[in-house]
């Protein structure tokens, strides 16, 4: 349980260490769902993927069972551990495999075999038969089917891969024909050749510029609190100038076109077209005028609430000074996602080798195909990819929320935990994994139909009628909007869970009520705040690009800057987006903490605010404007949004 510690008569919040009991079943479901992936590996016959199998269904390196209708199956291949292809250079790029008969052999040929006599001698000396199992080595030179059942001459020297036992030619020149077209294109295209050569020549500069983008992103997260006010004024001025100027231009075009129509000598058809244009300009001008008036009224109403966004940005900058390791959260999340995706692809490969052996009657080759319930494991695996990926992202949000909540509700910052981020991670792992599993599953339920509809739309492109295409796009758009709304609600639900230690549904409901009560503030933060962060991204990208132009200018032997600058700008934007997304997450968490703080406290003795001085100044200024009154705290002690739990946390008497 949380308790209160006395510090000069003021109580500090401490996190409740309680399980969200209603979310525990979701943790069990998520755990079973994840562990069931091991069934994929077992069903996927990992030995077939690692050891390989021949064209008759025999797995190399083991004793096999007979396959009905395949005479050459069911052989003991314990001594034959390597897969040898009769024509290793015959690649099927569409199906991503070698289009050749495969055999299990005991040794890969380490020298070139130019004739069938050489193939025969190699088999007799090493016991490694390179022709079909139904041909004895002594008959290799004279057998009538040697052209189809023996390797293509000359047999190139090969060696097995370190893990996967496949005989691969040492000289990969036989694959050159597939790369020849690209090489020819590059060599014939002088512009492309110069661009590629320029990238290779300036790779050190590209790496330094990418490092510069990383440093600028870290600096921006700290200094943005000082320039946010300037950026907000820039936004306001640009919006006013853009809306009024655009409306004025439309009215000017309308008057000009109307005057030209009255004095024109056009044909009847030309006058009809000009009249339609005049009517369209009139509609556009009226619409722009209405939009501009509404926008200016909204900006006037929300002008004071913009100050809250500036204050939150100021406090967020302080958070990163006290908790600098928050900036590394995208890095750790990226590593976790990469490790999971590698595991997911590995399981997918195992799953791809599973199934029942089926003989192709036209070629006589055996392939493994998934039949029955096994074929649905692929869809199960895809759902796992989305759910677990969303779970990892939710874990990052919960970790950030827990650390920022600890910072906000600690009056004396010197008494914060030594490792607040690590403490937040431990609390999340110990108490809130079920909440994350439930929240990420809700996102998965929305994302899967959207992806399915997107796939259907891509497959039917050019085939469906206009009505069906419009309906598909509308459904995809609606699901995308729903996904974004749920993701935003989930993020605030995790913050409420970090404060209250309540279940996901309870936290989501109460976070939603808080957001509705502060709808105008939320609108100000999500519009002005997002634009400020966008300007921060633009500043980082433009600064990196400018530095790139200066750096590449000194490289006189290279004149085409397009690709290096694009690479640098793309990396700079991705880095800025990752780091400033964490900053945006921190601002959202601070806002919910601020909303809870102002809802249950009013600054009176025994009900002091927990907020930072910057937010306190905003509240004091709002009180002077009459937007906060003495009764704004509901006349109650600060307690839970929903239950007794917050009363335990925020009670003015010390809890035990």
N, C-alpha and C positions, 0 to 999 in steps of 0.2 A: 504493500500500500504506500501511497505517497504521504509525505508529512510536511510540516511547515517548520522552518528554522527561523529563530528570532535574530534579526540583524537591525539594531537600533529601532526596535519596535515595529519593523516591517517584515512581513513574511515572504520568503522565496518559494516559488513553485518548484516542486520536484515531480518527476514523471511517475505516473502510476504504473506499477509493474504488475499488471493483471492480464490474463488471457482474455481475448474476445471470444467468449465461450461459444457463441452462436456461429462463429467462423471456423471453429476447430474441425467440423466435418469437411469443410472445404479444403483444409490443409491435408486431411487424410485422403480425400479424393485426388488432390493434386499430386500427392506423393505416390499413390498407386498408379496414377496416370503416367508419371515419369518413370517409375520402375518397370512398367509394362513394356517399355522400349527394349528391355533385355530380351523379351520374347521375340522381338524382331531379329536379334542376333542369332538366337537359337534356331528360329524358323528359317533364317536366311542362310543356313549352312555356311558358316564362316569359312570352313575348310575349302569350299568350292571357290570362294573369292580369293583366298590367300594362296592355296595350292594350285588352283585352276583345274579345269576338266577338259577332256577331249571331245571330239565331235560325236562320240558314241555314248556320252553320259557317264564315263568313268572319271572319278575324281583322282587326280594324280597323288601318289604317295600313300594310298590306302587300299584296302581290299573292298571291292564294290559288289553290289547285288545286281542280279540280272534284271534288265529292263525288257519287258515283253515286246516282241517284234523287232528287237535290235540285236542281231547275232553277235556283234563285236562288243557288247556290253557285259558287265559282271566280271571283269578281269581283275586279277590281283596286281595292283600297281604300286605295291610297297617299295619296290626298287626303282620304279620310274617316277621321279619326283618333279620333273620339269615338263612344261608344255612347249611343244615344238610345232610351229606352223609351216606347212608345206610351201606356202607363198606368203612370207611375212610382209611383203611390200604391197599386197593387194588390199588396200584400205577401203572400207565402206564408210565414207564420211557422214552419210545421212543417218545410219544406224549406230555410228560411233563404235565400230569394231573391225577386226581384221577378217576380211572375207576369204577365208581359207580353211581347209581341213586341219584340225588340231590333233596332235597325238601326244601321249605321255611317253617320255624318253628318260633314260637314266643319265644321259650326259648331253650337253649342248655341243654341237660341232665347233671346235676351237680353231679350225683351219678351213680354208676354202676347199670345197669338193666340186671338181669341175665335171666329172663323169659319173655315171651310175656305178662304174667299177670302184670309184673312190668311195661312193656311198656304201657299197657292199663291204669294202675293206674296213671302213669306219665301224660298221655294225659288228663285223666279226671280231675286231680288235677290242672294242669297248662294250659290246653287248647292248648298244643303244640303237634300236631299229628305227630308221628315219622314214620308212615306208609303212603303208597300212599293215595292221596286225595280221591280216590274212595272206600276206606275202612273206615268204621266208627270205632271208638275206641273200641266199645263193641264187635266187631267181630275179634279183633286182635288175641286172643288165638286160635280161631277155623277156621279162614279163610284158604281156600285151597291154596292160593297163598302167604301166609305169608312169605315163604322162599325167594321169589323174590321181594315182594313189601314191606317188613318190614325190619328193620335193622338186621344185623347179630349179633347173640348173642355170648357172652354177650356184651351189649352196653357199651363202656367205658365212664367214665365221661369226659366231654369236656367243653370248654369255647370259646367264640368268640375272634377273633383277635381284637386289639385296633381300627384299621381303617377299615379293610376288614371284613365284617360280615360273617365269616365262623366258624363253630363249629369244632374246632381242639381238638383231644384227649389230656387230660392233661398229661397222661403218653405216651410219644412218643416211648415207647418200641415196639409198633407194627411195627415201621419202622426199627427195628434193623436188620431184615433179609436182608435188602438191604445194610446195612453197615457191616454185619457179614463177608462177603467174604474179605473185605478190612482189617477188624480187625484181621481175621484169618491169612491173608497174612503177616500183620505186625508182629503178635506174632510169626509166624513160621519162619520168615526171621530174623535171628539174626543180620545180618549186617544192614538191614534197621531199625530194632528196636534201635540199638545203635546209628545210625545216627540221627533219630528223637529225641531220648532222649538227644543226644548231643546238638542239636539245642535248645531244651527247657532249657537245663542246662546252655548254654552259651548265652542266649538271651541278657543279659546285655552287654556282651562283643561285640556282634554283633551291638547293638545300638551305643555303643561308637565308634566302628570302622566306622560305617556309618557317624557319626558326624565328625570323623577325615577326612574322604574322602571329606566331604563338606568343611571343613576348608582348606584342601590342595588345593581344586579347587579354592577357593577364593584367596589364596596366589599365586597360579600359574598364575592367570590372571594379577597380579601386577608384579611379578618378571620375567615373561617370556620375558619381554623386555630386561632384563639384560643377559639372557642365550640364547637368540635366535641366536646370532652370533656363540656361541659354538655349538649349535644344527645344524646350517647350515653347519659348517665345518665337524661335525660328519656325516651328510647326504652325503656331497660331498665325503668324504673318503670312506664311505661304498659303495656308488654307483660305484666309480672307482675300488675299490678292488673287489667288487662283479662281475662287468662286465668283467674286465680283467681276474680275477681268473676263472670265469665260462668259458670264452672262452678258456683259457689255458687248463683247465681240459678236455674240449671237444676235443681239438686237441690232447692232450695226449692219450685219450681213442681211438681216431681214429688211431693214429700211433700204439698203442699197439695191437688193434684188427687186423689191417692190417698185422702187423708182425706175429701175432699168426695164421692168415689165411694162410700166405705163408709157414709156418713151421708146419702146422697141418696135421694130418693123419685121418681126419674125413671122413665119408662117403660122397657120392655125394650129398645126401639131406642135410647133415650137413654143407657141404661147401657152398651150395646155401644159407642156412639160415645165415651163418656167413658173406657171401658176401653182403647180403641184409643189415645186421647190419652195415657193414663197410660203405656202400653207405649212409645209414641213418645218421651215425655219421659225414660223410663228409658234408652232406647237413646241419646238425645242426651246425657244426663248422663254415661253411661259413656264415650261417645266423647269428650266434652269433657274428662273426667278423664284419660283416656289421653293425649289431645293435650297437656293442660297439664303432665302429669308428664314426657312426652318433651321438651316445649319447655323446661321448667326444667332438665332434665338437660343438654340441648344448650347452653343458655345458661351453665350452670355450667362445662361443658367448654371452651367458647369464650370465657370471660370474659377470659382473658389475651390471646387473639388479637385481641380488640377493641382492645387497646392499640396493635397494629400499625396499625389503621385510623386511630386518632387521630394517630399519628406520621406516617403518610403524608399526612394532611390538613395537618399542620403543615408538612411539607416542600413540599407542593404550593403552599401560600401563599407560601413563599419563592421558588418557581419563578416565580410571577407578579410578584414584586417584581423579580427579576433579568431576567425576560423579559416585560415588560408588554404587548408587542405580540401575545403569544399570545391575548389577549382579543379581538383584532380578527380572528382567523381565521374565525369564523362570518360576519362581515361580508363578507370577500373571497370566501368560498365562496358566499354568497348572491348576490353580484354575478355570479360565474361561472355559477352555475346559471340566473340570470335571462337572461344573454346567450345561453346555450345553448338555453334554452327558447324564446326569441324566434326564434333560428335554426331550431329544430326546427319551430315553427309555420309559419314562412315556407316551409320546404321542404315541409311538409305541404300548404300552399296550392298550391304549384307542382305537387305530385303530384296534387292534386285536379282540376287542369285538364288532366291528361294523359289519354291513351287514344285510342280510335278513335271518330270521329264516327258516331253512330247516329241515324237519323231516327225520330221518334215518329210512327207512322202515324195516330194519332188527331188530333194537333195539327199535324203537319207541321214541328215544331220539331226542330232538331238538338242533341243533347247528346253530350258526350264521356264515354265509359265505358271503364274499364280492363278489358282482356281478356287472357287468356293469362298468361304469366309476370309481366306488369306488375302484376297485381292483388295479387301476393304482396309487392310492395314496401311496401305499407302495413304488413304484419306485420313486415317487416324494419325499417321505420322505428320501429315501436313498441319492438322489441327494442333499437334504437339509443338510444331515449329512456331506457330503464331502465339499459342498460349504461354509457352515458357519464355519466349522473347519478350512478350508483354509483362510477364512476371518479373524478369530481370530489370526492365525499365521501371516498373512499379517499385521495386526494391530501392532503386536509386532515389526515387521521389520520396519514399518513406524515410530513408536515411537522412536526406536533406531536411525534410520536415521536422524530424526528431531533433536534429542538431540546432536548427533555427528556433524551434519552440523553446528549447533549453536556454538559448541565448536570450530570447525575448523576455521570458519570465524569471530571469535571474537578475535581481536588482543590483547586486554587487558583482560586477563582472570578474573580479579577482577570485571569487568563490566558485567559478564555473568548474566543471570536471576537467581533469587534465587532458583527456582525450574525448571531447563531446561527440565527435563524429563516430569514433569507435564505440562509444557507449550507445549511441543511437543505433548502430548496426547490430549490436548485441541484443538490445531491447527488441528490435524488429525480428531478429531470428528467433528469439525466445518466446515472444508473445504475439506477434502480429503477422506471421506468415499466412495464416488462414485468411486474414483480411486482404492481403495482397493477391492470394489465389482467387478469391471471389471477385475482386475488382478487375483483375486481368482477364478473367473468364468472361465477364460482361463485355469487355472490349472485343474479345475474340468472337463472341456471338454476333456482333455487329460487323466485324471486319470480314468474316468468312462469306456471308451473302454478298457483300460488296465486291469482293474479289471474284466470286463466281459470276456475278453479273458482268463485271469488267471482262472476264475471260469469254463469256458468251458474246458480248458485244464485239470483241476482237475477232472471234471466229466467224461471226455473221457479217463482218464488214463488207459492204457492197452487195449483200444478198437480201437484207431485210428492207422493208419499205420505210418511208420517212416517219410514219406514225410509230412503228415499233422502235426505230432508232431513237426517237425523241423520248419515248417512255422508258427505254433502258437507261438513257443518259440521266433522265430525271430521277429514276430510282437510285442510280449510283450516286448522284449528287446528294439526294436526301440521306442516304446511308452514310455518306462521308460527313455531312453536317452533324448527323446524330452521333457518329463516332467521335468527332471533335468535342461536342458538348459533353458526352459521357467521360471523355478523357479529362476534360477540365473539372468536371464534378468529382471524378475519382481522385484527382490530385488534391482537391480541397477536403475530400473525405479522409484521405490519409493524414492530412494535417489535423483534422478533428480527432482522428484516432490517436495521433501522437499527443494531443492535449488531454483527451478524456479516457483513452484506453477502452473505448466502446467498440461494438461490432461494426462491420462495414455499413450495413443498411442504416443503422442508427446514426453513424457518423455522417453518411451521405445525406440523410434527411435533414439533419441539423445544419450541416454545411450549406445545403440548398436554401434553408430558411434564412440563414445569415446573409447569403448572397442576395436573396430577394429583398431583404430589408435594406440592403446597401446597394441597390441596383445602379443608381447613378454613380456612386463611387466606383463600382466594378466597371461600368462603361468608361469612365475617365481613365482608369488604370489600363484597361485593355486596348484603348485607342491611343491615348497619349503615350502611355508606357511602351506599347509595342512600336510606335513610331520612333520614339527616342532610341530604343534598342536597334531598330532598323538603321537609323542614322549612325549608330555606333558601328554596326557591321559595315556600312558604306565607308565610314572613316578608316576602318582597319584595312579593307580591301583597297581603297584608293591610295592609302599611304604605302601599302606594300607594292602596289603597281607602280607608283611613282619612284620608289626606291629601286624597283626592278628596271625601269627605264634608265635611270642614272647608272646602275651597275652594268647593264648590257651595252650602254653607250660606249663604254671603255673597251669593249670587245670588238675591235675594228674588223676582225676577220669574219664577223658574223653580222648579217644585216637583217635577217628575217626574225622579228621578235614575237610573232603571233603566238606560236605554240608555247614557248617558255612562259610568256606572260599569262596565257590562259591557264596553264598548269598552276602557276603561282597564285593567281587570283582565285581559282577554284579552291585550292587548298586553304587560302586565307579566309574565304567565305565559310567553308566547312568548319574550320577551327573557331572562327568568330561566332558562328551559329551555335556550336556545342557549348562554348563557355558562356555566352550571353543567354543561352537557354537556361543554364543553371542560375544565372543572375535573375532571370524572369521568374524562375521557380521560387527563389528566395523572396522576391517581392510579393508573390502571391501568398506565400506562407506568412510573411509579416503582416499582410493586410488582414488575413483571417484572425491572426492573433490580436491585431489592433481592434478589429470589430468585436471580438469576444471581450477584450479588456474594457472598451468603452460601454459595452452593454451591461456589464455587471459591476463596474466601478465608476465613481464620479470624482475621485481625487480628495474626498473628505477623509478625516482621520479614521483609520481602521479600514478604509476602502481606497487606498492609494493606487494610483495607476502603476502598471509595470512598464509602460512604454518609455522609449528613448526621449531625450530632451527635444529633438527635432519634431517628433510626433506630439510631444506635450505642447510645444509652441503652436502647432496647428490647432490642437484642441482649445487652447486658451484663446486664440484668435477667433475660432468658431464660436466660442461662448460669448465673446464680445459682440459678434454679429448676430447673436440670438439663436444660433443653430444648435447649441447645447444648453440645456437647462438643468437646474438642480435635480429634477426628477428623471433625468435621462438614464440614470442607473436603475430605474424601476423601483427605487426605494428598498432594494433587497441586497443582502450580502451576495458576493459573487459565488455562484454555485454552478452546478452542471447545466449544460444546455438542455439536458434531458433527465437527469437523475441525480442521485445523491453523490455520485462520484466526484463531481467538480466541487461540491460542498466540502468534501474531505480535503480536496486540494487547496481551495482558496479560502477556507474558513479563517476568520481573524483570530481564532484561538488555536494554539498548537495542537496538532493531531498526533495520535500515536498509532 
